[in-house]
Amino acid sequence: MFTGYQDSVMSPREKVIATALWLFTRKGYFNTSMRDITRESAVSTGSIYHYFKDKEGVATALFEALLERMQTELDTIMQLHESAHDQCRAVISLLFDITQSEPDVMAFMLYVKHREFLPNERPVCSSKPFETMRAMVARGMARGEIEQRDVQAASACLFGGAIRMITSELDGILEKPLHDYYEEVWSCSWRAVAAI
């Protein structure tokens, strides 16, 4: 039984989305049925179909909710930090925090092949949060903080190592907690792109 929510706190729609996250990351989208979602969420079939047309509708709502949440976090980071250095450092810290506290969220975003069952959605790496991260890098170049180069390549250098460490954490191959690597990962990432 999925226990990642509190019945008294979440609406039926939120329970369904949370349950879908849990099931999709454990069983996969195609191995999860609407009956599984109904049983694990303890939400009636009628209620589920009131909120969602079908399983693809549940997956779309989950995908959109996670992207919206990430975008909100990135918007906050941009408001709190002026420099590209501080913004990008905060982004990596955020990604590590989410990985440690909500590994299913990161597993869904990084491992699930969304295009197989959400063919009309843009790939994750083309989504608004990733565009925002690239925009941080582009602003860093415009301000002289980041070396002038292709923005896509610079973004991959800056965030790619951190994302690889996240997948290593999700795969269970790190010897220490993910945050123990934070300073070293950040130092390497920034040195790769910083203007000299």
C-alpha positions as CSV (number, residue, x, y, z in Angstrom):
1,M,0.0,0.0,0.0
2,F,1.3,3.5,-0.9
3,T,1.9,5.4,2.3
4,G,3.5,8.6,1.0
5,Y,0.5,10.8,1.7
6,Q,-1.7,11.7,4.6
7,D,-5.4,11.1,3.9
8,S,-6.4,14.1,5.9
9,V,-4.1,16.4,4.0
10,M,-4.4,15.5,0.3
11,S,-7.4,15.8,-2.0
12,P,-8.5,12.7,-3.9
13,R,-6.9,14.1,-7.0
14,E,-3.6,14.6,-5.2
15,K,-3.8,11.1,-3.8
16,V,-4.2,9.7,-7.3
17,I,-1.2,11.7,-8.6
18,A,1.0,10.7,-5.6
19,T,0.0,7.1,-6.0
20,A,0.7,7.2,-9.7
21,L,4.2,8.5,-9.0
22,W,4.8,5.7,-6.6
23,L,3.5,3.0,-9.0
24,F,5.0,4.3,-12.2
25,T,8.5,4.5,-10.6
26,R,8.2,1.0,-9.2
27,K,6.2,-1.0,-11.8
28,G,6.5,1.3,-14.8
29,Y,3.8,3.0,-16.7
30,F,2.7,0.1,-18.8
31,N,2.7,-2.4,-15.9
32,T,0.4,-0.1,-13.9
33,S,-3.3,-0.4,-14.4
34,M,-6.1,2.0,-13.4
35,R,-7.2,-0.8,-11.1
36,D,-3.7,-0.6,-9.4
37,I,-4.1,3.2,-9.0
38,T,-7.6,2.8,-7.6
39,R,-6.6,0.1,-5.1
40,E,-3.4,1.9,-3.9
41,S,-4.8,5.4,-3.7
42,A,-8.1,4.2,-1.9
43,V,-9.9,6.6,-4.2
44,S,-13.0,5.3,-5.9
45,T,-13.0,4.6,-9.6
46,G,-15.8,7.1,-10.2
47,S,-13.7,9.9,-8.5
48,I,-10.6,9.0,-10.5
49,Y,-12.5,9.2,-13.7
50,H,-14.1,12.5,-12.6
51,Y,-10.6,14.0,-12.4
52,F,-8.8,12.1,-15.2
53,K,-10.0,10.7,-18.5
54,D,-7.7,7.7,-18.4
55,K,-4.3,6.5,-17.2
56,E,-2.6,8.9,-19.7
57,G,-4.5,11.7,-18.1
58,V,-3.1,10.7,-14.7
59,A,0.4,10.6,-16.2
60,T,0.0,13.9,-17.9
61,A,-1.2,15.5,-14.6
62,L,1.7,14.0,-12.7
63,F,4.2,15.2,-15.3
64,E,2.8,18.7,-15.4
65,A,2.6,19.0,-11.6
66,L,6.2,18.0,-11.2
67,L,7.4,20.5,-13.9
68,E,5.3,23.2,-12.4
69,R,6.7,22.6,-9.0
70,M,10.3,22.6,-10.3
71,Q,9.6,25.8,-12.2
72,T,8.3,27.5,-9.0
73,E,11.4,26.4,-7.1
74,L,13.6,27.8,-9.9
75,D,11.7,31.1,-9.9
76,T,12.3,31.4,-6.2
77,I,16.0,30.7,-6.7
78,M,16.2,33.5,-9.3
79,Q,14.5,35.9,-6.9
80,L,16.8,35.1,-4.0
81,H,20.1,35.0,-5.9
82,E,21.5,37.7,-8.2
83,S,24.6,36.0,-9.8
84,A,24.6,33.0,-12.1
85,H,27.1,31.4,-9.8
86,D,24.7,31.6,-6.8
87,Q,21.7,30.7,-8.9
88,C,23.3,27.6,-10.4
89,R,24.8,26.5,-7.1
90,A,21.3,26.8,-5.5
91,V,19.8,24.7,-8.4
92,I,22.3,21.9,-7.8
93,S,21.5,22.0,-4.1
94,L,17.8,21.9,-4.8
95,L,18.2,18.9,-7.1
96,F,20.2,17.0,-4.5
97,D,17.6,17.9,-1.8
98,I,14.8,16.5,-3.9
99,T,16.8,13.4,-4.7
100,Q,17.4,12.8,-1.0
101,S,13.9,13.6,0.3
102,E,11.8,12.4,-2.7
103,P,13.7,9.9,-4.8
104,D,10.6,8.9,-6.7
105,V,10.2,12.4,-8.0
106,M,13.7,12.3,-9.5
107,A,13.3,8.8,-10.7
108,F,10.2,9.7,-12.5
109,M,11.7,12.8,-14.1
110,L,15.1,11.2,-15.1
111,Y,14.4,7.5,-15.7
112,V,10.8,7.2,-17.0
113,K,10.6,7.4,-20.8
114,H,7.8,9.9,-20.9
115,R,7.6,10.1,-24.7
116,E,6.5,6.5,-24.8
117,F,3.2,7.2,-23.1
118,L,3.0,11.0,-23.4
119,P,3.9,11.5,-27.0
120,N,2.5,15.1,-27.1
121,E,4.7,16.3,-24.2
122,R,8.0,17.9,-24.8
123,P,11.0,15.9,-23.6
124,V,12.1,16.7,-20.0
125,C,15.3,18.3,-21.2
126,S,13.2,20.7,-23.4
127,S,10.8,21.6,-20.6
128,K,10.5,25.0,-19.0
129,P,12.6,24.2,-16.0
130,F,15.5,23.1,-18.2
131,E,15.0,26.1,-20.3
132,T,15.2,28.3,-17.2
133,M,18.4,26.5,-16.1
134,R,19.9,27.3,-19.6
135,A,18.7,30.9,-19.3
136,M,20.7,31.2,-16.0
137,V,23.8,30.1,-17.9
138,A,23.1,32.5,-20.8
139,R,22.7,35.4,-18.3
140,G,26.0,34.3,-16.7
141,M,27.7,34.6,-20.0
142,A,26.1,38.0,-20.7
143,R,27.4,39.2,-17.3
144,G,30.9,37.8,-17.9
145,E,30.6,35.2,-15.1
146,I,30.6,32.2,-17.5
147,E,32.9,31.7,-20.4
148,Q,31.4,32.4,-23.8
149,R,30.5,29.2,-25.5
150,D,27.5,27.3,-26.7
151,V,24.8,27.6,-24.1
152,Q,23.7,24.0,-24.4
153,A,27.2,22.7,-24.0
154,A,27.9,25.0,-21.1
155,S,24.7,24.0,-19.4
156,A,25.6,20.3,-19.8
157,C,29.0,21.0,-18.3
158,L,27.5,22.9,-15.4
159,F,24.6,20.6,-14.5
160,G,25.5,17.3,-16.2
161,G,27.8,16.1,-13.5
162,A,25.3,16.8,-10.8
163,I,22.6,15.0,-12.7
164,R,24.9,12.0,-13.1
165,M,25.6,12.0,-9.3
166,I,21.8,12.0,-8.8
167,T,21.4,9.0,-11.1
168,S,24.2,7.3,-9.2
169,E,22.3,7.9,-5.9
170,L,19.1,6.6,-7.4
171,D,21.0,3.5,-8.6
172,G,22.4,3.0,-5.1
173,I,26.0,3.1,-6.1
174,L,27.3,6.0,-4.1
175,E,29.4,5.1,-1.1
176,K,28.3,8.2,0.9
177,P,25.1,10.3,1.1
178,L,24.6,12.4,-2.0
179,H,25.0,15.7,-0.1
180,D,28.5,14.6,1.0
181,Y,29.6,15.1,-2.7
182,Y,27.9,18.5,-3.1
183,E,30.9,20.8,-2.6
184,E,33.2,18.7,-4.8
185,V,30.5,18.4,-7.6
186,W,29.8,22.1,-7.4
187,S,33.5,23.1,-7.5
188,C,34.1,20.9,-10.6
189,S,31.0,22.1,-12.3
190,W,31.7,25.8,-11.8
191,R,35.4,25.4,-12.8
192,A,34.3,23.8,-16.1
193,V,32.4,27.0,-17.2
194,A,33.6,29.9,-15.2
195,A,35.2,32.8,-17.0
196,I,38.8,33.2,-16.1
